[in-house]
Amino acid sequence: MKVTVRFSAQARAVAGAAEESVDLPVAGTLRDLVILLADRHGEPLRGFLLGADGAPHASLLLIVGDEQARLSDGRALRAGDVVSILTPISGG
């Protein structure tokens, strides 16, 4: 199943692209996608997406369609989904 990944800001810089199409197995999750992207691109995107333990950073801002999604939700992606990866924002 194909999903589109959009990289913003710092994520775009380390991925070397603004957008790409990714093939995932049916019922692939958001977590599966993040790990696949890290494997596909290597450093420095791997360091941006994954911690030293190989697990995705909990601070990643991930948007599926127009809704913020959490890796911990175990959300399965669907064919045609658009996933945006954003740089965490701080401030007040």
C-alpha positions in Angstrom: 0.0 0.0 0.0 1.3 3.5 -0.9 1.4 6.4 1.5 2.9 9.9 0.9 5.3 11.3 3.4 5.9 15.1 3.6 8.9 16.4 5.4 8.9 19.9 6.9 11.6 22.3 8.1 14.5 20.4 9.7 13.0 17.0 8.7 13.1 18.2 5.1 16.8 19.2 5.4 17.9 15.8 6.9 15.7 13.8 4.5 17.0 15.6 1.5 13.5 15.8 0.0 10.2 17.6 0.7 8.0 14.6 -0.2 8.2 10.9 -1.1 6.0 7.9 -1.8 6.5 4.9 0.4 5.2 1.3 0.0 4.1 -0.3 3.3 2.7 -3.7 4.0 -1.1 -3.8 4.4 -1.9 -2.8 8.0 1.5 -1.0 8.4 1.5 1.4 11.3 2.9 4.9 11.8 5.7 3.3 13.8 6.5 0.9 10.9 6.7 3.9 8.6 9.1 5.9 10.8 11.4 2.9 11.1 11.3 2.2 7.4 12.2 5.8 6.6 15.1 5.7 9.0 16.4 2.5 7.3 15.8 3.8 3.8 17.6 7.2 4.3 20.3 6.3 6.9 22.0 9.2 8.7 21.2 12.0 9.4 17.5 11.2 9.1 17.9 8.1 11.2 19.2 10.2 14.1 16.3 12.7 13.6 13.7 9.9 13.8 15.1 7.3 16.1 16.8 7.3 19.5 20.0 5.4 20.4 17.8 2.4 21.3 16.4 2.3 17.8 12.9 3.4 18.8 11.2 6.4 17.3 11.6 9.6 19.3 8.5 10.3 21.3 8.8 14.0 20.5 8.2 13.6 16.8 5.3 15.6 15.5 3.4 13.4 13.1 0.3 14.4 11.2 -1.9 11.9 9.3 -4.2 13.8 6.9 -5.1 16.8 9.1 -4.9 15.1 12.5 -2.0 14.8 14.9 -1.1 11.2 15.5 0.9 9.5 18.2 3.2 6.6 17.7 2.0 5.0 20.9 -1.6 4.8 19.4 -0.5 1.9 17.1 -2.5 3.5 14.3 -2.6 1.5 11.1 -2.1 3.6 8.0 -4.4 3.2 5.0 -3.5 3.4 1.3 -3.4 7.0 0.1 -2.7 8.5 3.6 -0.5 11.6 3.7 1.8 11.7 6.7 3.6 14.9 7.6 6.8 14.8 9.7 7.4 18.1 11.5 10.1 19.5 13.7 9.0 19.7 17.4 8.2 23.2 18.3 8.9 24.9 21.6 8.0 28.2 23.0 5.2 29.9 24.8 
